[in-house]
Amino acid sequence: MRRLWIAAFVLLAAFGWAGTHGGANDDRPKEGKPKEILFLHSLGYEFQPWATWTRSIRHELNSQSRWPLNFEEQSLVTALRGNGAAEPEFVAYLKALYTERDLDLIIAIGAPAARFIQKHRAELFPATPMLLAAVEVRRVEQTMLSMEDTVVATRVDHTAVFKNILRLLPDTKQIAMVIGNSPGERLWIDDVQRELSPLLGDEVQLRFYNELPFDKLLVELSNLPPDSAIFFQQLMVDGAGAVFADKDPLRAIVRVANAPIFALDKSFFVDGVVGGPMSSPADGGRLVASVAVRILEGERASDIRLLPIEFSTPEYDWRQLQRWNISESRLPPQSRVLFREQTAWERYSWQISLVALALLLQAAFIAILLRERQRRHLAEVKAQQRMSELARVTRFSTAGELSALIAHEINQPLGAILSNAEAAQIILKSPNPDIPMLSEIVDEILHNDERAAEVIRRMRSLLKKAPFELRHFDLNDLAQEAIDFLSPLARGREVELVSAIAPARLPVLGDRVQLQQVILNLVMNAIDAMKNSESRTIEIRTQRVGDFAELTVSDSGPGLPEGKLKDIFEPFFTTKPEGMGMGLSIARTIVEAHNGQIRATNKDGGGATFLLKLPLVRKGASPEANVR
């Protein structure tokens, strides 16, 4: 048996030496002879929370030390079940291993290692400085500390932990206590009950499971009653004697638990633990390393006295707060919430900003376009109004040119009316008035009155000021009215008007007055163009071509100047010395406003032809579908 224990110790020592020797890993240049440091573990290299504390201490030592460091690690495996029979063998092993070696510092991790090294200090390391770390202050034997010893202890405040549980879960009725069944763990059960009794009273029940095998413990924790919570302190040995290491027990509990889980050390702050006030291995490791450096620099260990390390600022897992519906308003002041799910803004802030900027620019661009569209619409309305006014002025100009003809056309029926009235007066004064003759005279008066009225109606139609008004009408009728209106002028100018009106109706939609003005302008321009020609003939023709009604005005004059056919519809372009150059420009504006076309060509035999095309009315179409 003695040989087996020695073999086991040799293997553990070899593992510790090979795994940790020469642990310095920071980038700072180191000076002088390497410092030899021995870590003595309580319950194996991976038992939590001490494994996390050891890693933190080593990391901080490497960062703070100005010397090269050589680390060795030994594990007090005899502490698992309180096997005192094997302890002498382990002492003999350490004595044989380190008697001839000079260690600069021994760091004992956890209460079992602290008690062991204090108990056997005189025979193992009587003059070597010793630092007891990560041990709860109540587990330190103060009377056994030598002048070469110091302690960086922790303080486990169960009251603070359980106040935190009740603060977050005020309806809690039961707290399941997960503590192992090793001798060191059993010591905590009485302490916990004594500390928490005043706080919990009879309203909250504490239930311990240290005597259960781990598999049965999992079953119990998966079937807790409502308003329960779970407190995980430590689980190294279960009720059946099974030994656990690392965080495996806690991870298994997290998978099955049906209640929130709390712990007292950040080593156990894994996925699934709510959090709260806890000991911080990172903060503790930094403090332990600073004390170790002071000792390595020559300061006497007993002169370094520190207060126990208290719980750090409470930290909580945001995911667990959400899972158990715990409001953040219940958290203590200054708490830190970790693992918070990022908002859409936090995850995609630059993408959202880019999209928002693009939308803003797009909105500004649309606003500008709408503003420009409104301005364009207003400009078009004003242009339409000015065009209408200019067209009306042109009609007055046309009326001025026709004034002599109009006077002649009105004087003829008025003269006839006067002659007939005088004849009727003479007949009425005779002794025997000729009634049939009087009847004929009255009919003649009425006929001449209608002639005068028609002339006046045509003039009023030409000169009246009216808004753009869409009406359905036959283009043939409009052409015939223009011919009848201009026939007296044509006869006075010795111009022959020839018409070829289509037999079928040509229904169009538009402003009758404005389109009539276009035809009058074309005919009067043709009359003016032929004033020096021997042959003076104007032909007005209408026809249907596809979906369009066409009207042509052809003359036998000299034709249009070559190379100017594209310019004659431009404003202020004219071939007449006395012309303003607006008639054809206005005509084109009117035609295009009716979705029509107008163009001019020269005939092969002399003269010019103006072609007017207007869309025929589609059956059932609205006015807006045919005219802009």
C-alpha positions in Angstrom: 0.0 0.0 0.0 2.9 2.3 0.9 4.5 1.7 -2.5 1.2 2.4 -4.3 0.8 5.8 -2.6 4.4 6.8 -3.4 3.9 5.8 -7.0 0.7 7.9 -7.2 2.5 10.9 -5.7 5.4 10.5 -8.1 3.0 10.4 -11.1 1.1 13.5 -9.8 4.4 15.4 -9.2 5.6 14.5 -12.7 2.3 15.7 -14.2 2.4 18.9 -12.2 6.1 19.6 -13.1 5.7 18.8 -16.8 2.5 20.8 -17.1 3.6 24.0 -15.2 7.4 24.4 -15.1 8.5 27.6 -16.7 5.1 29.2 -16.8 6.1 32.8 -17.5 4.3 33.9 -20.7 4.2 37.6 -20.8 6.2 39.7 -23.2 8.1 41.8 -20.7 11.9 41.2 -20.4 12.7 39.3 -17.2 15.8 39.8 -15.1 17.8 37.8 -12.7 17.5 34.3 -11.4 14.1 32.6 -11.9 11.8 32.5 -8.9 10.6 29.0 -7.9 6.9 29.0 -6.9 4.9 25.9 -5.7 1.2 25.8 -6.0 -0.4 23.4 -3.6 -4.0 22.5 -4.7 -6.7 21.3 -2.3 -8.5 18.8 -4.4 -6.9 18.3 -7.8 -5.9 20.6 -10.6 -9.4 21.1 -12.1 -11.6 21.3 -9.1 -13.7 24.5 -9.1 -13.6 27.2 -8.2 -9.9 26.9 -7.2 -8.8 26.0 -10.7 -10.0 29.3 -12.0 -8.4 31.1 -9.2 -5.1 29.4 -9.9 -5.1 30.4 -13.6 -5.9 34.0 -12.7 -3.1 34.1 -10.1 -0.6 32.7 -12.5 -1.6 35.1 -15.3 -1.3 38.1 -12.9 2.1 36.9 -11.6 3.5 36.6 -15.1 2.2 40.2 -15.7 3.5 41.7 -12.5 6.7 39.9 -11.9 10.1 41.4 -13.0 11.8 38.0 -12.7 11.4 34.8 -14.7 9.0 32.4 -12.9 9.1 28.6 -12.6 5.8 27.1 -11.4 5.3 23.7 -9.9 1.9 22.3 -8.8 1.0 19.6 -6.3 -2.4 18.3 -5.4 -3.7 17.3 -2.0 -5.7 14.3 -3.2 -6.0 12.9 0.3 -8.5 15.7 1.2 -11.3 14.2 -0.9 -12.6 11.7 1.7 -10.6 12.8 4.7 -8.2 9.9 4.3 -5.8 10.6 7.1 -4.0 7.3 6.6 -2.5 8.4 3.4 -1.4 11.8 4.6 1.9 10.7 6.1 2.9 9.2 2.8 2.1 12.4 1.0 4.2 14.4 3.6 7.1 12.0 3.1 6.8 12.4 -0.7 6.9 16.2 -0.5 9.8 16.1 2.0 11.8 13.8 -0.3 11.0 16.0 -3.3 11.8 19.4 -1.9 14.3 18.9 1.0 17.3 19.7 -1.2 15.5 22.5 -3.2 15.1 26.1 -2.4 11.6 27.4 -3.0 10.9 31.2 -3.1 7.2 31.0 -2.4 4.4 28.5 -1.6 0.9 29.4 -2.6 -1.8 27.1 -1.0 -5.1 27.2 -2.9 -8.2 26.6 -0.9 -9.0 25.6 2.7 -7.8 22.0 2.6 -4.4 22.9 1.2 -4.1 25.8 3.8 -4.9 23.5 6.7 -2.4 20.8 5.4 0.5 23.2 4.9 -0.1 24.9 8.3 -0.1 21.5 10.0 3.1 20.2 8.4 4.9 23.5 7.8 7.6 22.8 10.4 8.8 19.5 8.9 8.3 20.4 5.2 9.0 24.1 4.7 10.0 25.8 7.9 11.5 28.9 6.4 9.8 29.3 3.1 7.4 32.2 2.7 3.8 30.9 2.4 0.7 32.6 1.0 -2.7 31.1 1.7 -5.1 32.1 -1.1 -8.7 31.5 -2.1 -9.6 30.3 1.4 -12.7 31.5 3.2 -11.8 33.5 6.2 -13.6 31.2 8.6 -11.4 28.3 7.4 -8.1 30.0 8.3 -6.4 28.7 11.5 -5.1 32.1 12.7 -3.2 30.6 15.6 -1.1 28.4 13.3 0.2 31.3 11.1 4.0 31.8 11.4 6.0 34.9 10.7 6.5 33.7 7.1 2.8 33.3 6.4 0.1 35.6 5.1 -3.4 35.1 4.0 -5.5 36.6 1.1 -8.8 35.3 2.2 -12.3 35.5 0.8 -15.5 36.2 2.7 -18.6 34.2 1.7 -21.6 36.3 2.6 -24.6 33.9 2.3 -26.9 36.6 3.6 -26.0 38.9 0.7 -26.5 36.0 -1.8 -29.9 35.0 -0.4 -31.1 38.6 -0.1 -30.3 38.9 -3.8 -32.5 35.8 -4.5 -35.4 37.1 -2.5 -35.0 40.6 -4.1 -35.2 39.1 -7.6 -37.8 36.4 -6.7 -39.9 37.8 -3.8 -42.4 35.0 -4.0 -39.8 32.3 -3.3 -41.0 29.5 -1.0 -38.2 27.0 -1.3 -34.4 27.1 -2.0 -32.7 24.0 -3.1 -29.2 23.9 -1.7 -26.6 22.1 -3.8 -23.6 21.3 -1.6 -21.4 18.2 -1.8 -20.9 15.5 0.9 -17.1 15.7 1.4 -15.9 16.6 5.0 -15.1 20.2 3.9 -18.4 20.6 2.2 -20.4 19.3 5.1 -19.0 22.0 7.3 -20.9 24.6 5.3 -24.3 23.1 5.9 -24.4 24.1 9.6 -22.9 27.5 8.8 -25.5 28.2 6.1 -28.5 27.2 8.3 -27.2 29.3 11.2 -26.6 32.4 9.0 -29.8 32.2 7.0 -32.3 31.4 9.7 -32.9 35.0 10.8 -33.3 36.1 7.2 -35.6 33.3 5.9 -37.6 32.5 9.0 -40.4 30.1 8.4 -41.5 31.5 5.1 -38.7 30.1 3.0 -37.6 26.5 3.3 -34.0 25.4 2.8 -33.6 21.9 1.4 -30.2 20.1 1.2 -29.4 17.2 -1.1 -25.8 16.4 0.0 -26.7 12.7 0.8 -28.2 11.9 -2.6 -26.4 10.4 -5.5 -26.0 12.8 -8.4 -28.5 11.2 -10.7 -31.2 11.4 -8.0 -30.2 15.0 -7.3 -30.9 15.8 -11.0 -34.3 14.2 -10.8 -35.2 16.3 -7.7 -34.0 19.6 -9.3 -36.0 18.9 -12.4 -39.3 18.6 -10.4 -39.1 21.5 -7.9 -42.4 23.0 -6.9 -43.4 26.5 -8.2 -41.7 29.5 -6.5 -38.5 27.6 -6.0 -34.8 28.7 -6.6 -31.6 26.7 -6.7 -28.4 27.8 -4.9 -25.2 26.0 -6.2 -22.3 26.4 -3.7 -20.1 23.5 -4.6 -20.2 19.8 -5.5 -17.0 17.8 -5.3 -18.3 14.5 -3.8 -21.9 13.4 -4.0 -23.9 11.3 -1.5 -22.7 8.1 -3.1 -19.0 9.1 -2.9 -18.6 9.9 -6.6 -15.9 12.6 -7.2 -16.6 15.5 -9.5 -14.3 18.1 -11.0 -14.5 21.2 -13.3 -18.0 22.5 -14.0 -19.6 19.3 -15.1 -22.1 19.0 -12.2 -23.4 22.5 -12.7 -23.8 22.1 -16.4 -25.8 19.0 -15.9 -28.0 20.8 -13.3 -28.5 23.7 -15.8 -29.8 21.3 -18.4 -32.6 19.8 -16.2 -33.4 22.5 -13.6 -36.9 23.9 -13.6 -36.0 26.9 -11.4 -33.5 29.8 -11.5 -30.0 29.0 -10.4 -27.7 31.2 -8.3 -24.0 30.8 -7.3 -21.5 32.6 -5.1 -18.3 32.4 -7.3 -17.8 33.7 -10.8 -16.1 30.4 -11.7 -19.7 29.0 -11.7 -21.2 32.0 -13.7 -21.8 29.8 -16.7 -24.6 29.7 -19.2 -27.7 29.1 -17.1 -26.8 30.9 -13.9 -28.8 34.0 -13.1 -25.9 35.8 -11.2 -25.8 38.2 -8.4 -23.1 39.2 -5.8 -20.2 36.7 -6.3 -16.5 36.3 -5.6 -14.3 37.3 -8.6 -11.3 35.1 -9.4 -10.0 37.8 -11.7 -10.0 40.5 -8.9 -8.7 38.0 -6.3 -6.0 36.7 -8.6 -4.8 40.3 -9.1 -4.6 40.9 -5.4 -2.9 37.6 -4.6 -0.3 38.2 -7.3 0.5 41.6 -6.0 1.0 40.2 -2.5 3.2 37.4 -3.9 5.4 39.9 -5.8 5.9 41.9 -2.5 7.0 38.7 -0.8 9.4 37.8 -3.7 10.8 41.3 -3.4 11.8 40.6 0.2 8.9 41.9 2.3 8.1 39.7 5.2 4.9 37.8 4.7 3.5 38.4 8.2 3.8 42.1 7.7 1.3 42.0 4.9 -2.2 42.0 6.4 -5.2 42.4 4.2 -9.0 42.4 4.8 -10.9 39.4 3.2 -11.9 39.8 -0.4 -15.6 40.7 -0.5 -18.1 40.0 -3.2 -17.6 42.1 -6.4 -20.3 44.2 -8.1 -23.3 42.0 -8.8 -23.4 40.7 -12.3 -26.4 39.1 -14.1 -27.0 37.1 -17.2 -29.6 39.0 -19.3 -30.7 35.8 -21.0 -31.6 34.2 -17.7 -33.4 37.4 -16.5 -35.5 37.1 -19.6 -36.0 33.3 -19.3 -37.3 33.6 -15.7 -39.2 36.9 -16.3 -37.1 38.8 -13.8 -37.5 42.6 -14.2 -34.3 44.6 -14.4 -35.9 47.1 -12.1 -35.4 44.6 -9.2 -31.6 44.5 -9.7 -29.5 46.2 -7.0 -28.0 49.6 -7.9 -24.8 49.6 -9.9 -25.4 46.0 -11.1 -23.9 44.9 -14.4 -26.0 43.0 -17.0 -24.0 40.8 -19.3 -24.9 38.9 -22.5 -27.6 41.4 -23.3 -29.0 40.8 -26.7 -28.1 43.6 -29.0 -30.9 45.7 -30.4 -31.3 46.1 -34.1 -29.6 49.5 -33.8 -26.6 48.1 -32.0 -26.2 45.3 -34.5 -26.8 47.2 -37.7 -26.3 50.8 -36.7 -24.2 51.8 -39.8 -26.5 49.8 -42.1 -29.6 51.5 -40.6 -27.9 54.9 -40.8 -27.0 54.3 -44.4 -30.6 53.3 -45.2 -32.0 56.2 -43.3 -29.6 58.6 -45.1 -30.7 57.1 -48.4 -34.3 57.4 -47.5 -33.7 61.0 -46.4 -32.0 61.8 -49.6 -34.7 60.1 -51.5 -37.4 62.0 -49.6 -35.6 65.2 -50.3 -35.2 64.4 -53.9 -38.9 63.5 -54.1 -39.8 66.7 -52.4 -37.7 68.6 -54.9 -39.3 66.8 -57.8 -42.8 67.4 -56.4 -41.9 71.1 -55.9 -40.6 71.3 -59.4 -43.7 69.4 -60.7 -45.9 72.0 -58.9 -43.9 74.9 -60.3 -44.0 73.3 -63.8 -47.8 72.8 -63.5 -48.2 76.4 -62.4 -46.0 77.5 -65.3 -48.0 75.4 -67.7 -51.3 76.9 -66.4 -49.8 80.4 -66.7 -48.5 79.6 -70.2 -51.9 78.2 -71.1 -53.5 81.4 -69.9 -51.1 83.5 -71.8 -51.5 81.3 -74.9 -55.2 81.8 -74.6 -54.9 85.5 -74.3 -52.5 85.7 -77.2 -54.8 83.5 -79.2 -57.6 85.9 -78.4 -55.5 88.8 -79.5 -54.8 87.0 -82.7 -58.5 86.5 -83.2 -59.0 90.2 -82.7 -56.3 90.8 -85.3 -58.1 88.4 -87.6 -61.4 90.2 -86.9 -59.7 93.5 -87.7 -58.6 92.1 -91.1 -62.2 91.0 -91.7 -63.8 94.2 -90.4 -64.5 95.6 -93.9 -66.0 92.3 -95.0 -68.0 92.1 -91.8 -69.4 95.6 -92.3 -70.3 94.7 -95.9 -71.9 91.4 -94.7 -74.0 93.2 -92.1 -74.9 96.2 -94.3 -76.4 94.0 -97.0 -79.1 92.4 -94.8 -79.6 95.7 -93.0 -80.1 97.6 -96.3 -82.5 94.9 -97.4 -84.4 95.1 -94.1 -84.7 98.9 -94.5 -85.9 98.7 -98.1 -88.5 96.0 -97.2 -89.6 98.0 -94.2 -90.2 101.2 -96.3 -92.1 99.1 -98.9 -94.3 97.6 -96.2 -94.9 101.1 -94.9 -96.1 102.3 -98.3 -98.3 99.3 -98.8 -99.9 99.8 -95.3 -100.8 103.5 -96.2 -102.7 102.4 -99.4 -106.5 102.1 -99.1 -106.4 98.5 -99.9 -103.1 96.9 -98.5 -101.8 93.9 -100.4 -101.7 91.4 -97.6 -99.9 88.6 -99.6 -97.3 91.2 -100.6 -96.9 92.3 -96.9 -96.4 88.7 -95.9 -93.6 88.2 -98.5 -92.0 91.5 -97.3 -92.1 90.3 -93.6 -90.5 86.9 -94.6 -87.8 88.8 -96.4 -87.2 91.0 -93.4 -86.9 87.9 -91.1 -84.5 86.3 -93.6 -82.2 89.3 -93.7 -82.3 89.6 -89.9 -81.2 86.0 -89.6 -78.3 86.7 -92.0 -77.2 89.7 -89.9 -77.5 87.7 -86.7 -75.4 84.9 -88.1 -72.6 87.3 -89.0 -72.7 88.7 -85.5 -72.8 85.2 -84.0 -69.7 84.2 -85.9 -67.9 87.2 -84.8 -68.8 86.7 -81.2 -67.7 83.1 -81.4 -64.4 84.2 -82.8 -63.8 87.0 -80.3 -65.3 85.7 -77.1 -63.1 85.0 -74.1 -63.8 81.5 -72.7 -61.8 78.9 -70.8 -60.4 75.8 -72.5 -63.5 73.7 -72.9 -63.6 70.2 -74.2 -66.6 69.3 -76.3 -67.4 66.5 -78.8 -68.0 67.8 -82.3 -67.6 66.8 -86.0 -64.5 68.2 -87.6 -66.4 68.3 -90.9 -68.9 70.8 -89.4 -66.1 73.0 -88.0 -64.4 73.0 -91.5 -67.7 73.9 -93.2 -68.3 76.8 -90.7 -64.9 78.2 -91.4 -65.6 78.0 -95.2 -68.9 79.8 -94.8 -67.3 82.4 -92.5 -64.5 83.2 -94.9 -66.3 82.9 -98.2 -67.2 86.6 -98.4 -63.5 87.5 -97.7 -62.4 85.0 -100.4 -64.8 86.5 -102.9 -63.6 90.0 -102.1 -59.9 88.9 -102.6 -60.8 87.0 -105.8 -59.9 83.7 -104.2 -61.7 80.5 -105.0 -62.5 78.3 -102.0 -62.8 74.7 -102.9 -64.0 72.2 -100.3 -63.8 68.4 -100.2 -65.6 67.4 -97.0 -65.5 63.7 -96.0 -68.9 62.1 -96.2 -68.5 60.2 -92.9 -68.4 62.0 -89.6 -65.0 62.8 -88.0 -65.8 62.9 -84.3 -63.1 64.7 -82.3 -62.8 66.1 -78.8 -61.5 69.6 -78.2 -62.1 73.3 -77.8 -64.2 74.3 -80.7 -63.2 78.0 -80.7 -59.5 77.4 -80.5 -59.5 74.8 -83.3 -61.7 77.1 -85.4 -59.0 79.8 -84.9 -56.4 77.3 -86.3 -58.4 76.7 -89.5 -59.1 80.5 -89.9 -55.4 81.3 -89.5 -54.4 78.7 -92.1 -56.9 79.9 -94.6 -56.1 83.6 -94.1 -52.4 82.9 -94.4 -53.1 81.1 -97.7 -55.2 84.1 -98.9 -52.3 86.5 -98.0 -49.7 84.2 -99.6 -51.6 84.4 -103.0 -52.2 88.1 -103.2 -49.6 88.4 -106.0 -50.5 85.2 -107.8 -52.5 84.9 -111.0 -54.1 81.7 -109.9 -55.8 81.9 -106.5 -57.3 78.7 -105.3 -57.6 77.3 -101.8 -58.7 73.7 -101.2 -59.9 72.6 -97.8 -60.1 68.8 -97.5 -61.1 66.5 -94.6 -60.6 62.7 -94.4 -60.1 59.8 -92.0 -56.7 58.1 -91.9 -56.5 55.3 -89.4 -57.4 56.6 -85.9 -57.0 60.2 -87.0 -59.1 62.9 -88.6 -57.1 64.9 -91.1 -57.7 68.4 -92.4 -55.6 70.0 -95.1 -55.4 73.5 -96.4 -53.7 73.8 -99.8 -53.1 77.0 -101.8 -51.7 77.8 -105.3 -49.3 80.5 -104.1 -45.5 80.6 -104.3 -45.0 78.1 -101.5 -42.9 78.3 -98.4 -39.2 79.2 -98.5 -37.0 76.1 -98.9 -35.0 75.3 -95.7 -37.5 77.2 -93.5 -40.2 74.5 -93.3 -39.0 73.6 -89.7 -38.9 77.2 -88.6 -42.3 78.5 -89.6 -44.0 77.2 -86.4 -41.4 78.9 -84.2 -42.4 82.0 -82.3 -41.8 85.3 -84.1 -40.8 83.7 -87.4 -42.7 85.2 -90.3 -42.4 85.7 -94.1 -44.7 88.7 -94.1 -43.2 92.2 -93.6 -46.1 93.2 -91.5 -46.5 89.9 -89.6 -45.7 89.2 -85.9 -44.8 85.6 -86.4 -47.2 84.3 -83.7 -50.1 82.9 -85.7 -48.6 79.5 -86.7 -46.8 79.2 -83.3 -50.1 79.6 -81.5 -51.7 77.2 -84.0 -49.1 74.5 -83.2 -49.6 75.0 -79.4 -53.3 74.6 -79.8 -53.0 71.5 -81.9 -50.4 69.8 -79.6 -52.6 70.6 -76.6 -55.2 68.4 -78.3 -52.7 65.6 -78.8 -52.6 66.4 -82.5 -50.0 67.2 -85.1 -49.5 70.0 -87.6 -47.0 70.3 -90.4 -46.3 72.1 -93.6 -45.0 71.0 -97.0 -44.6 72.4 -100.5 -46.6 71.0 -103.4 -44.8 69.8 -106.5 -46.8 72.1 -108.8 -46.4 75.2 -106.6 -48.1 76.3 -103.4 -48.1 75.0 -99.9 -50.1 72.5 -97.9 -50.8 72.5 -94.2 -51.8 69.2 -92.6 -53.8 69.1 -89.3 -54.2 65.7 -87.6 -56.4 65.1 -84.6 -57.1 61.8 -82.8 -60.6 60.5 -83.4 -62.7 60.0 -80.3 -62.6 56.4 -79.1 -65.9 55.0 -78.1 -66.5 55.4 -74.4 -63.3 57.4 -73.8 -63.2 60.1 -71.2 -62.0 63.6 -72.3 -58.7 63.2 -70.3 -57.9 60.1 -72.4 -57.9 62.2 -75.6 -56.6 65.6 -74.6 -53.8 66.6 -72.3 
